[in-house]
């Protein structure tokens, strides 16, 4: 059995062949973890589907399948997505381990801190999307003009909708990280953000309109956390700028 790829130290020299061997080994680890998690997810796909169907009204939780193979293909696709989410820590760690030698120890701690912050924001966005956004958006959509429509929900379309909305809200919740990155690069400052607060609110509203969500309820529920996150980003930028002089003095 081959060993797991060794992470090179900072400044450690390696030949092109050694880098390619490391890259190949890490790709094998990534694909292996994805295969294992997907197989496990498929073994429990019934529970995964029940969890995804929970935001639906009780009378709509048995979805419509069109075609002979759709129940199987949808189950495999959902299992693949679930496996990808579960194996994401392994994938990200392998990617980080490959590029980490390029960073000094101090920079490495900063990157890991930002990574932990991004994971926390993503988890918060996923929780908000599943427990707050999806139930309300789906309730509004499935009850819209039910006097004229018989609502049959196709499995493939529903799970695609759920994945798109959840991915969109996870991306939305990364807004503070993006703002901090722009502040650290000198593109933005907390003073600029506070001075142009109204423009920032307008831009976030435009982004909310461009995000996945075919109805006004979904768009409005995406807009509220975006405004809150933008406001919190301003104060995070203030704290970040106050820490910068202290960090510079510590280096000197």
C-alpha positions as CSV (number, residue, x, y, z in Angstrom):
1,X,0.0,0.0,0.0
2,X,1.5,3.4,-1.0
3,X,2.0,6.0,1.6
4,X,0.1,9.3,1.7
5,X,1.9,12.1,-0.1
6,X,4.4,14.0,2.1
7,X,3.9,17.7,2.5
8,X,7.1,19.6,1.6
9,X,8.5,22.1,4.0
10,X,8.7,25.9,3.3
11,X,11.6,26.5,0.9
12,X,12.3,22.8,0.4
13,X,13.5,22.2,-3.1
14,X,12.1,19.5,-5.3
15,X,12.4,18.5,-8.9
16,X,9.6,18.8,-11.5
17,X,9.2,15.1,-11.5
18,X,8.8,15.0,-7.7
19,X,6.2,17.8,-7.9
20,X,4.3,15.9,-10.5
21,X,4.5,12.7,-8.4
22,X,3.1,14.6,-5.4
23,X,0.3,16.1,-7.5
24,X,-0.6,12.7,-8.9
25,X,-0.7,11.2,-5.4
26,X,-2.9,14.0,-4.1
27,X,-5.3,13.6,-7.0
28,X,-5.6,9.9,-6.2
29,X,-6.4,10.8,-2.6
30,X,-9.0,13.3,-3.7
31,X,-10.7,10.9,-6.2
32,X,-10.5,8.1,-3.6
33,X,-12.2,10.1,-0.9
34,X,-14.8,11.3,-3.3
35,X,-15.5,7.7,-4.5
36,X,-15.8,6.5,-0.9
37,X,-18.1,9.3,0.3
38,X,-20.3,9.0,-2.8
39,X,-20.7,5.2,-2.2
40,X,-21.6,5.8,1.4
41,X,-24.0,8.5,0.5
42,X,-25.7,6.2,-2.1
43,X,-26.0,3.5,0.6
44,X,-28.0,6.1,2.6
45,X,-29.5,8.0,-0.3
46,X,-33.0,7.4,1.0
47,X,-32.3,9.4,4.2
48,X,-30.5,12.1,2.1
49,X,-33.6,12.4,-0.2
50,X,-35.9,12.6,2.9
51,X,-33.7,15.4,4.3
52,X,-33.8,17.3,1.0
53,X,-37.6,16.8,0.7
54,X,-38.3,18.1,4.2
55,X,-38.8,21.8,3.2
56,X,-41.6,20.7,0.8
57,X,-45.2,20.8,2.0
58,X,-46.4,17.3,3.4
59,X,-48.5,16.7,0.3
60,X,-45.6,17.2,-2.2
61,X,-42.8,15.1,-0.7
62,X,-43.2,12.3,-3.1
63,X,-41.7,13.7,-6.3
64,X,-42.5,13.0,-9.9
65,X,-40.1,10.9,-12.0
66,X,-40.4,11.1,-15.8
67,X,-38.8,8.2,-17.6
68,X,-37.7,4.7,-16.5
69,X,-34.2,5.6,-15.3
70,X,-34.9,9.0,-13.6
71,X,-35.2,7.6,-10.0
72,X,-31.9,5.9,-10.3
73,X,-30.0,8.7,-12.1
74,X,-31.4,11.3,-9.7
75,X,-30.3,9.2,-6.7
76,X,-26.8,8.8,-8.1
77,X,-26.5,12.5,-8.8
78,X,-27.7,13.5,-5.4
79,X,-25.3,10.9,-3.8
80,X,-22.5,12.4,-5.9
81,X,-23.3,16.0,-4.6
82,X,-23.6,14.7,-1.0
83,X,-20.3,12.8,-1.4
84,X,-18.6,16.0,-2.7
85,X,-19.8,18.0,0.3
86,X,-18.7,15.4,2.8
87,X,-15.3,14.9,1.1
88,X,-14.7,18.7,0.7
89,X,-12.4,18.9,3.8
90,X,-10.1,16.2,2.4
91,X,-10.1,17.9,-1.0
92,X,-9.4,21.3,0.4
93,X,-6.7,19.9,2.6
94,X,-4.9,18.2,-0.3
95,X,-5.0,21.3,-2.4
96,X,-3.7,23.4,0.6
97,X,-0.9,20.8,1.3
98,X,0.3,21.1,-2.3
99,X,0.6,24.9,-2.2
100,X,1.5,25.4,1.4
101,X,5.3,25.2,0.9
102,X,5.1,28.5,-1.0
103,X,3.9,30.2,2.2
104,X,6.0,31.2,5.3
105,X,4.8,30.0,8.7
106,X,3.3,33.4,9.6
107,X,1.4,33.6,6.2
108,X,0.3,30.0,6.6
109,X,-1.4,30.8,9.9
110,X,-3.2,33.7,8.3
111,X,-4.4,31.5,5.4
112,X,-5.6,28.8,7.7
113,X,-7.4,31.4,9.8
114,X,-9.2,32.7,6.7
115,X,-10.0,29.2,5.6
116,X,-11.6,28.5,9.0
117,X,-13.5,31.8,8.7
118,X,-14.8,30.8,5.2
119,X,-15.9,27.4,6.5
120,X,-17.8,29.0,9.3
121,X,-19.5,31.4,7.0
122,X,-20.3,28.6,4.6
123,X,-21.9,26.5,7.3
124,X,-23.9,29.5,8.5
125,X,-25.1,30.2,4.9
126,X,-26.0,26.5,4.4
127,X,-28.0,26.5,7.7
128,X,-29.8,29.7,6.8
129,X,-30.6,28.4,3.3
130,X,-32.0,25.1,4.5
131,X,-34.0,26.1,7.6
132,X,-35.0,29.7,6.7
133,X,-34.8,30.4,2.9
134,X,-35.9,27.1,1.3
135,X,-39.1,26.4,3.4
136,X,-40.5,29.9,2.8
137,X,-39.6,30.1,-0.8
138,X,-41.0,26.6,-1.6
139,X,-44.2,27.3,0.4
140,X,-44.8,30.5,-1.6
141,X,-44.0,28.8,-5.0
142,X,-46.1,25.7,-4.4
143,X,-49.1,27.7,-3.3
144,X,-48.9,30.3,-6.0
145,X,-52.1,30.5,-8.0
146,X,-53.1,27.0,-7.1
147,X,-56.6,27.8,-8.3
148,X,-55.4,27.4,-11.9
149,X,-52.5,24.9,-11.6
150,X,-52.0,21.3,-10.4
151,X,-48.6,21.4,-9.0
152,X,-46.5,18.3,-9.8
153,X,-42.9,18.6,-8.7
154,X,-40.4,16.7,-10.9
155,X,-37.5,15.2,-8.9
156,X,-34.7,16.3,-11.2
157,X,-35.9,19.9,-11.3
158,X,-36.5,20.1,-7.6
159,X,-33.1,18.9,-6.5
160,X,-31.4,21.1,-9.1
161,X,-33.4,24.1,-7.6
162,X,-32.4,23.1,-4.0
163,X,-28.7,22.8,-5.0
164,X,-28.7,26.1,-6.8
165,X,-30.3,28.0,-4.0
166,X,-28.1,26.5,-1.3
167,X,-24.9,27.1,-3.4
168,X,-26.0,30.7,-4.0
169,X,-26.6,31.5,-0.3
170,X,-23.3,29.9,0.7
171,X,-21.6,32.2,-1.9
172,X,-23.5,35.2,-0.5
173,X,-22.3,34.4,3.0
174,X,-18.7,34.7,1.8
175,X,-19.1,38.5,1.4
176,X,-17.2,39.5,4.6
177,X,-14.3,37.4,3.4
178,X,-14.3,39.1,0.0
179,X,-14.4,42.5,1.6
180,X,-11.5,41.6,4.0
181,X,-9.5,40.4,1.0
182,X,-10.0,43.6,-0.9
183,X,-9.1,45.7,2.3
184,X,-5.9,43.7,2.8
185,X,-4.9,44.3,-0.8
186,X,-5.5,48.0,-0.4
187,X,-8.4,48.1,-3.0
188,X,-10.9,49.1,-0.3
189,X,-10.7,50.7,3.1
190,X,-13.2,50.9,6.0
191,X,-13.4,54.7,5.4
192,X,-14.4,54.2,1.8
193,X,-16.9,51.5,2.7
194,X,-18.5,53.8,5.4
195,X,-18.5,56.8,3.0
196,X,-20.2,54.8,0.2
197,X,-22.5,52.7,2.4
198,X,-25.6,53.5,0.3
199,X,-23.8,52.5,-2.9
200,X,-22.8,49.3,-1.2
201,X,-26.4,48.5,-0.3
202,X,-27.5,49.2,-3.8
203,X,-24.8,46.9,-5.3
204,X,-25.7,44.1,-2.9
205,X,-29.4,44.5,-4.0
206,X,-28.3,44.2,-7.6
207,X,-26.3,41.0,-6.8
208,X,-29.3,39.6,-4.9
209,X,-31.4,40.1,-8.0
210,X,-28.8,38.3,-10.1
211,X,-28.6,35.3,-7.7
212,X,-30.5,32.0,-8.3
213,X,-34.1,32.4,-7.2
214,X,-37.1,32.6,-9.5
215,X,-39.4,34.3,-7.1
216,X,-39.5,37.5,-5.1
217,X,-39.6,35.7,-1.7
218,X,-36.3,33.9,-2.4
219,X,-34.7,37.1,-3.6
220,X,-35.9,39.1,-0.6
221,X,-34.7,36.4,1.8
222,X,-31.3,36.4,0.1
223,X,-31.1,40.2,0.2
224,X,-31.6,40.6,4.0
225,X,-28.5,38.6,5.1
226,X,-26.5,40.3,2.3
227,X,-27.2,43.7,3.8
228,X,-26.4,42.4,7.3
229,X,-23.2,40.8,6.0
230,X,-22.2,44.0,4.2
231,X,-22.7,46.0,7.4
232,X,-20.7,43.5,9.4
233,X,-18.0,43.6,6.8
234,X,-17.5,47.3,7.3
235,X,-16.8,46.8,11.0
236,X,-14.6,43.8,10.3
237,X,-12.6,46.0,8.0
238,X,-12.2,48.6,10.8
239,X,-10.9,45.9,13.2
240,X,-8.6,44.5,10.5
241,X,-7.1,48.0,9.8
242,X,-6.6,48.6,13.5
243,X,-4.6,45.3,13.8
244,X,-2.4,46.0,10.9
245,X,-0.2,48.6,12.6
246,X,0.3,46.4,15.6
247,X,1.3,43.5,13.3
248,X,3.8,45.7,11.5
249,X,5.4,46.9,14.7
250,X,5.6,43.3,15.9
251,X,7.6,42.4,12.8
252,X,9.9,45.3,13.3
